[in-house]
Structure formats: structure tokens, C-alpha cells
Amino acid sequence: MLPQSSKKRNDKNHPLQLGPFRIDPIQKVHLECKLLVMKILVIGGGGREHALVWKLGQSQEVTKVFCAPGNAGIAKLAECIPIWPTDTEELAAFSADRHIDLTVVGPEAALCAGIANVFRARGLPIFGPSRQAAQLEGSKVFSKRFLLKHGIPTADAEIFDDARSARQFVHTQGAPVVVKADGLASGKGVTIARTVEEADQAISDMIEKRIFGAAGAQIVVEECLSGEEASVMALVDGKTVKLLAPAQDHKRALDGDCGPNTGGMGAYSPTPVADIGFRGDIHEIFLRTLAGLQAEGIDFRGVLYAGLMVTDGGPKVLEFNCRFGDPETQVIVPRMDFDLVEAALAVTNGTLDRFELKWKREAAVCVVMAAGGYPGPYERGKVIEGLKEASKLANVTVFHAGTRQTAEGQIVTDGGRVLGVTALGENVEDAVDRAYDAVKRIRFDGAHYRRDIAARALRLASARTTQGRT
């Protein structure tokens, strides 16, 4: 028997749509049987994809999960396929050949390469926005122009394609400023320049030295906003927006938000920053964004991620992503009290307005264990020990990010961010304690991690407790 949400979706008055296909009521019985033996393909091979595979595989409708290319942790839950995420035609051929019922895309590179366009052109159901919609992440220039055009709160900015003009602007405006490479740079193409000299160096690195390749051909120089950062994602089916639980990421490599930017060194959810009087404002940002997309004829079906700065004047958009965040997914997915497969189908079918998102009350914390030297050069192939010991702890899940299994059966490092050690707890403090207890049991040469994940939330909780006693 199908879950209640599936019954609603197959109601005679609401013919089901899978991707571009319209299912007539006469086909309902056949389709219900098919949904009970669904095959899922997840694209990607990091910690985010491990969390997605873990959650999607829990659905009663799913009997088989594939992942391309996957990693050592994912391989224990799904069949890993050696196809790179940007090999869109090969992935579409695999999906058609294996009769995949739903493909869920993790990394932005695949979306910006147009994987959703390729799949939909072949009539293959896929969860993820089109190449045009993915420009919100793929191009900081496109995104900034979009934000300003549609009156969405964001930092003031100017766009440059030559270093001399950019430097003149910075010297006139003064510091601090934020310098962003236009294209994809694995989360590292943003420099928060506290001095004019730092801004000059960032401009030179991006435009002249091209340390990010073509991604730095254009740059955005914007005002440096102050406040608390928050990550809020939403499911979007082209006409409906539903917010996911908020999270807070930790981008800097070192404790105290020091060191270079990374792809993310940890996260926690829920975050009080996004809930203190700003929930309505955040929802309004997403509604304005959807209205802007509709006005420009862009069909967005997937996850829209807003990196926000909660300022004294309200939340403002720092950046958009067009997919699940990493490592935010590792703390949001464990708190989901709904079937992610059902939710993904509601997005692809345009029936999100009839789907209810429910959340567990527990908090979740993820601590990223990274390779020595990350986000700079690092070595691979370091043997990881203690994984089984850590995974046996109650309410702890170790999501693999950059790992592989050797011919001898050892799990070794194979990326900059190696593991995302995630724990659920009664509150953030409890989740923090559980996560770090697990981290201490895992060892590999050169491992480093931040020791202050969720510290802001703990300080706020402590302050509230103190105020309540006075």
C-alpha cells in the first residue's frame, strides 16, 4: 500500500506527472506497482551524495540505488557506477538503459553542464534545475544582476573584467570588500578582503593570474555585509516554494572563522539565526526569486539554496546555489521526517503544493574531517582507522566525502574533505558532544578539523539561559 502522499498524487482528479509524462487514471494501477520497485540514480561522489543515498534508500518505494561515481561509504549502500557527473550523455544513456525511475543530482558542475536538459530531452525524470536556471550558481555575474533587477535584498556591487578598473574601484571605495570569481570555483572563489592590499591581491589572482581559470575572467566586487550567516534551502517545483530546515555552515578552515575559505568545515541545524524574527523575510526572498525566474521564463525544479547574511536590516542574499548544500545536507537530511523520494517526485511533477514537510525536533551537527593541507595541496591515500568504532555510537552517522577502498579492502583518503561526522542530539549541545566523541575515534595521517562547530549557537543558548535567570 502506498503512503498517503502517493495516494493523493494518484487521485483520479489529479493525474500523476513524472517529468514530461502525463499519466492517465487508467494507468494508475500499473504505475502504483512500478513506484513500489523504484530505481534511483544519485549523481556525485561526496558527503552530500552519501547523505542523499542514505536517505533516499530508506524509502519503502525504492529497491535499488545507483550512484555515479560514488565513494567508499556510498558503496556500502548503493551500486557505484564509474561515470563522471559532467558526462551527461553517458549518464542519460545509463539511466535509459537501466530504466531509472528518478535521478537526483548532487554537484553543481553537472547542473551547470546541463544534465537536466539532456535528461528531460529524453523524457527521463530528473530532480534538478536546467542549465539556464543553474546560472544562479554558475555565474556570480548573472546572479548579482538577477538579484538587483528583481529587488531581492543583497549587497551593492560592481562587475569587472579588467584588473585596473577593479583596483580603481576598490581604492575609491575602500575596504573591507568582497571579491568573487564569476564562475564555479569549488566554493573557494570568494575573498573577504579586510584591506585594500588584500583586495588587490584577490583581483590579481582571479583576473591576471587566473588561479580559477576561466571562472575568474569576470569578477564581482561587492560591499562586505556584517551579521550572522545562515544557509536556507528550499524545494521549488517551478510554481511553489517550501523551505527546508535552516542550517549554518562554517566556511573558514580554522577555529574562530580564521584561515582560507573552504567548501565547508561543518554545519549544524536548526540555527537560531534564521529563526529569530526573520523566517517571514527569508520566505519572501524565495518568493521574489521564484517570481523573478518566472518573469524571465526560467523553469526551476529542484533545490534552491540561499546563502544569507542576517543583518540589522534583515536577511540579504550573499549567494545562490542550485542544489543541496555540502555539508548542510549532512545535517538537514537526518532531521527529515518525510520521504525524500516522495518530496523529489512532488518537485519533478509540479505537485509540491500538496506535499507536507515534517521535521524531527532533534538537532544535528556535522564535523568535517579534512586532509592535511586542505584547502591547499594535500596528499591522498592515507589509511583511515576507527570508522566502525565511531559508527557504532548511538545517533551517529559517518558520511564519506573523499574516500576510496583499496584492493586490499582498506578505506583511504581520496579528497580534501574526507568525512562528515554527523550526530543527532536532543539539542545542539548534545549533538556537538556526540559528533566530537565520534571524531576522536577516527584517525588518519594529517587529519584536521575545526573544534568550534556550532559554537555560535551554543553561545546564544547560554546567553538566553543567563537572561532567563536574571
C-alpha positions, 0 to 999 in steps of 0.5 A: 500500500502506498503512503498517503502522499502517493495516494493523493498524487494518484487521485483520479482528479489529479493525474500523476506527472513524472517529468514530461509524462502525463499519466492517465487514471487508467494507468494508475494501477500499473504505475502504483506497482512500478513506484513500489520497485523504484530505481534511483540514480544519485549523481556525485561522489561526496558527503552530500551524495552519501547523505542523499543515498542514505536517505533516499534508500530508506524509502519503502518505494525504492529497491535499488540505488545507483550512484555515479561515481560514488565513494567508499561509504556510498558503496556500502549502500548503493551500486557505484557506477564509474561515470563522471557527473559532467558526462551527461550523455553517458549518464542519460544513456545509463539511466535509459538503459537501466530504466531509472525511475528518478535521478537526483543530482548532487554537484553543481558542475553537472547542473551547470553542464546541463544534465537536466536538459539532456535528461528531460530531452529524453523524457527521463525524470530528473530532480534538478534545475536546467542549465539556464536556471543553474546560472544562479550558481554558475555565474556570480555575474548573472546572479548579482544582476538577477538579484538587483533587477528583481529587488531581492535584498543583497549587497551593492556591487560592481562587475569587472573584467579588467584588473585596473578598473577593479583596483580603481574601484576598490581604492575609491571605495575602500575596504573591507570588500568582497571579491568573487570569481564569476564562475564555479570555483569549488566554493573557494572563489570568494575573498573577504578582503579586510584591506585594500592590499588584500583586495588587490591581491584577490583581483590579481589572482582571479583576473591576471593570474587566473588561479580559477581559470576561466571562472575568474575572467569576470569578477564581482566586487561587492560591499562586505555585509556584517551579521550572522550567516545562515544557509536556507534551502528550499524545494521549488517545483517551478510554481511553489516554494517550501523551505527546508530546515535552516542550517549554518555552515562554517566556511573558514578552515580554522577555529574562530572563522580564521584561515582560507575559505573552504567548501565547508568545515561543518554545519549544524541545524536548526540555527537560531539565526534564521529563526529569530524574527526573520523566517517571514523575510527569508520566505519572501526572498524565495518568493521574489526569486521564484517570481523573478525566474518566472518573469524571465521564463526560467523553469526551476525544479529542484533545490534552491539554496540561499546563502544569507547574511542576517543583518540589522536590516534583515536577511540579504542574499550573499549567494545562490546555489542550485542544489543541496548544500555540502555539508548542510545536507549532512545535517538537514537530511537526518532531521527529515521526517518525510520521504525524500523520494516522495518530496523529489517526485512532488518537485519533478511533477509540479505537485509540491503544493500538496506535499507536507514537510515534517521535521524531527525536533532533534538537532544535528551537527556535522564535523568535517574531517579534512586532509592535511593541507586542505584547502591547499595541496594535500596528499591522498591515500592515507589509511583511515582507522576507527570508522566502525568504532565511531559508527557504532555510537548511538545517533551517529552517522559517518558520511564519506566525502573523499574516500576510496577502498583499496584492493586490499579492502582498506578505506583511504583518503581520496579528497580534501574533505574526507568525512562528515561526522554527523550526530543527532542530539536532543539539542545542539549541545548534545549533538556537538558532544556526540559528533566530537566523541565520534571524531576522536575515534577516527584517525588518519595521517594529517587529519584536521578539523575545526573544534568550534562547530556550532559554537555560535549557537551554543553561545546564544543558548547560554546567553538566553539561559543567563537572561532567563535567570536574571 
